[in-house]
Amino acid sequence: MNGIKIAVLGLGNVGRGVWKILHKQQDMIKEYIGIPIEIKKVLVRDVSKNRGIDVPPHVLTTNIDDVLLDEDIQIIVELIGGLHPAYEYIRKAIEMGKHVVTANKAVIASYGKELIQLANERKVLLRFEGSVGGGIPIIAALSKSFAANEIEAIVGIINGTTNYILTQMTRYGMDFKTALHLAQEKGYAEADPTSDIEGEDAAFKLSILAFIAFGVYVPPQDIPREGITRISEKEIQYAAQLGYTIKLLAVARKHEGKIDIHVHPALVPNTHPLAAVNDEFNALFIKGDAVGEIMMYGKGAGSLPTGSAVVSDIMDVACAILSGRIMPYTYKHSGQELRINGEGEGEYYIRLEVVDKPGVLGKISTVLGNHGVSIASVVQRGRGERIVPLVLITHNVERKRLDRALEEIEKFDVVEEVASILRVESHSG
Ligand SMILES: NC(=O)c1ccc[n+]([C@@H]2O[C@H](COP(=O)([O-])OP(=O)(O)OC[C@H]3O[C@@H](n4cnc5c(N)ncnc54)[C@H](OP(=O)(O)O)[C@@H]3O)[C@@H](O)[C@H]2O)c1
């Protein structure tokens, strides 16, 4: 019996990982599915590039029509990246009745809802496990393993680059720039790291997760986000003294008919399992009403970890083709209209630089109190200097309320600056 023929678009980091796994595991895959999987075509920009793998020349092409118009090819595996032309290729493939597997978070976050609908109409499958969390099977977990649950919260470290940078800053007292350079040298950060360090990459992934978990589509550009570029060694030190570690968190949490969704650097208590997720690793902390709290941990990127997710999607689609069970993609609906609440309420860490003289704390607490902001703890360290840091941790408060109070406080002569405002993520779920 002939194998299932697939085409791979892109033979970069992930494409090569997929190629290697499909070749290394070909016997096991054949046994699992019943017939082999055969890569018939690979689309690249430059066929002459040395890729360190042995690809027969007749397999390589630079012409997308060689793939789309080939009726033997049943599954298209999109690993080009970026929005365009990846989106157009995926759309065209679905329209032509081909199943699609992709690891493209930008396309799924921006057009996933529309593409899922189109795939359902055309009775083909669209799979995207590799788009979030690299090798961590989070999409399968949310859509299948936790199907019996109402998901209450997702709190994740879903960007390996920023986690690596923050880990170096925390462990070795490095400044942000030095840690970023190190991440670039080690291949954990791209030459242009903007999307990672500004939280855009995490917002793409969070948009996908919220859609799968809550059935609510929040366009990535509508997710309030803040990156890690303003995190200083000082913040990391003060947080450590208070028993916290700073992490870039992606949070989607449901409560009272609303969904709070945001990407922010946050202070995580050292007792929370996410505080121990270091280096380039990712982790997702999920709370379901039946399962309780679950944490998934692993490599969130890389050729083979992401390749592992992509190949498992390919195998899943191949099994569905052979069994004739092409089920429409169903994502969970909460059964209620969830209002998108952006940042919502939270506890905050505030560092003020103030003149070291009596009465300053009293003045500041009065203004905070007037705005309904209550203080959970205060650390003031006089070091015999004129200006000293005053670190406050608030109880739960709406960000707008806090900003109004800080606007007033910043005008005091005794306040040099509001140096930092960070969220504190002390909920377990
Ligand atoms: N890298 C990771 O660890 C990782 C993790 C999770 C998800 N992802 C996602 O996986 C996807 C691929 O990432 P990657 O790191 O493998 O990217 P990459 O290393 O930059 O590889 C991209 C590949 O696509 C080809 N390509 C780009 N534009 C093309 C075009 N217009 N026509 C034909 N071929 C084109 C390139 O061809 P040439 O080689 O000829 O230039 C290259 O082989 C992205 O969506 C990314 O977000 C990556």
Ligand as a Chemical Component Dictionary entry (heavy atoms), coordinates in Angstrom:
data_LIG
# 
_chem_comp.id                   LIG 
_chem_comp.type                 NON-POLYMER 
_chem_comp.pdbx_formal_charge   0 
_chem_comp.three_letter_code    LIG 
# 
loop_
_chem_comp_atom.comp_id 
_chem_comp_atom.atom_id 
_chem_comp_atom.alt_atom_id 
_chem_comp_atom.type_symbol 
_chem_comp_atom.charge 
_chem_comp_atom.model_Cartn_x 
_chem_comp_atom.model_Cartn_y 
_chem_comp_atom.model_Cartn_z 
_chem_comp_atom.pdbx_ordinal 
LIG N1  N1  N 0  12.295 27.683 15.955 1  
LIG C1  C1  C 0  11.571 27.252 16.956 2  
LIG O1  O1  O 0  12.093 26.778 17.970 3  
LIG C2  C2  C 0  10.068 27.302 16.878 4  
LIG C3  C3  C 0  9.301  26.884 17.979 5  
LIG C4  C4  C 0  7.909  26.877 17.890 6  
LIG C5  C5  C 0  7.306  27.317 16.735 7  
LIG N2  N2  N 1  8.061  27.757 15.688 8  
LIG C6  C6  C 0  7.393  28.204 14.476 9  
LIG O2  O2  O 0  7.757  27.339 13.411 10 
LIG C7  C7  C 0  7.786  28.076 12.194 11 
LIG C8  C8  C 0  9.158  27.875 11.519 12 
LIG O3  O3  O 0  10.163 28.402 12.367 13 
LIG P1  P1  P 0  11.705 28.140 12.080 14 
LIG O4  O4  O 0  12.421 28.569 13.313 15 
LIG O5  O5  O -1 11.896 26.765 11.561 16 
LIG O6  O6  O 0  11.975 29.195 10.917 17 
LIG P2  P2  P 0  13.293 29.320 9.997  18 
LIG O7  O7  O 0  14.424 28.586 10.610 19 
LIG O8  O8  O 0  13.439 30.755 9.689  20 
LIG O9  O9  O 0  12.902 28.548 8.664  21 
LIG C9  C9  C 0  11.977 29.036 7.741  22 
LIG C10 C10 C 0  12.020 28.188 6.486  23 
LIG O10 O10 O 0  10.984 28.627 5.617  24 
LIG C11 C11 C 0  11.504 28.889 4.326  25 
LIG N3  N3  N 0  10.789 30.031 3.784  26 
LIG C12 C12 C 0  10.619 31.239 4.378  27 
LIG N4  N4  N 0  9.864  32.042 3.592  28 
LIG C13 C13 C 0  9.561  31.316 2.508  29 
LIG C14 C14 C 0  8.830  31.574 1.328  30 
LIG N5  N5  N 0  8.236  32.760 1.121  31 
LIG N6  N6  N 0  8.729  30.592 0.406  32 
LIG C15 C15 C 0  9.338  29.411 0.601  33 
LIG N7  N7  N 0  10.036 29.092 1.699  34 
LIG C16 C16 C 0  10.154 30.039 2.626  35 
LIG C17 C17 C 0  12.981 29.164 4.503  36 
LIG O11 O11 O 0  13.615 28.784 3.288  37 
LIG P3  P3  P 0  15.217 28.960 3.040  38 
LIG O12 O12 O 0  15.826 28.019 4.038  39 
LIG O13 O13 O 0  15.431 28.537 1.655  40 
LIG O14 O14 O 0  15.516 30.379 3.332  41 
LIG C18 C18 C 0  13.326 28.275 5.692  42 
LIG O15 O15 O 0  13.670 26.978 5.247  43 
LIG C19 C19 C 0  7.460  29.514 12.563 44 
LIG O16 O16 O 0  6.090  29.737 12.393 45 
LIG C20 C20 C 0  7.809  29.586 14.047 46 
LIG O17 O17 O 0  7.075  30.576 14.735 47 
LIG C21 C21 C 0  9.439  27.751 15.743 48 
# 
loop_
_chem_comp_bond.comp_id 
_chem_comp_bond.atom_id_1 
_chem_comp_bond.atom_id_2 
_chem_comp_bond.value_order 
_chem_comp_bond.pdbx_ordinal 
LIG N1  C1  SING 1  
LIG C1  O1  DOUB 2  
LIG C1  C2  SING 3  
LIG C2  C3  SING 4  
LIG C2  C21 DOUB 5  
LIG C3  C4  DOUB 6  
LIG C4  C5  SING 7  
LIG C5  N2  DOUB 8  
LIG N2  C6  SING 9  
LIG N2  C21 SING 10 
LIG C6  O2  SING 11 
LIG C6  C20 SING 12 
LIG O2  C7  SING 13 
LIG C7  C8  SING 14 
LIG C7  C19 SING 15 
LIG C8  O3  SING 16 
LIG O3  P1  SING 17 
LIG P1  O4  DOUB 18 
LIG P1  O5  SING 19 
LIG P1  O6  SING 20 
LIG O6  P2  SING 21 
LIG P2  O7  DOUB 22 
LIG P2  O8  SING 23 
LIG P2  O9  SING 24 
LIG O9  C9  SING 25 
LIG C9  C10 SING 26 
LIG C10 O10 SING 27 
LIG C10 C18 SING 28 
LIG O10 C11 SING 29 
LIG C11 N3  SING 30 
LIG C11 C17 SING 31 
LIG N3  C12 SING 32 
LIG N3  C16 SING 33 
LIG C12 N4  DOUB 34 
LIG N4  C13 SING 35 
LIG C13 C14 SING 36 
LIG C13 C16 DOUB 37 
LIG C14 N5  SING 38 
LIG C14 N6  DOUB 39 
LIG N6  C15 SING 40 
LIG C15 N7  DOUB 41 
LIG N7  C16 SING 42 
LIG C17 O11 SING 43 
LIG C17 C18 SING 44 
LIG O11 P3  SING 45 
LIG P3  O12 DOUB 46 
LIG P3  O13 SING 47 
LIG P3  O14 SING 48 
LIG C18 O15 SING 49 
LIG C19 O16 SING 50 
LIG C19 C20 SING 51 
LIG C20 O17 SING 52 
# 
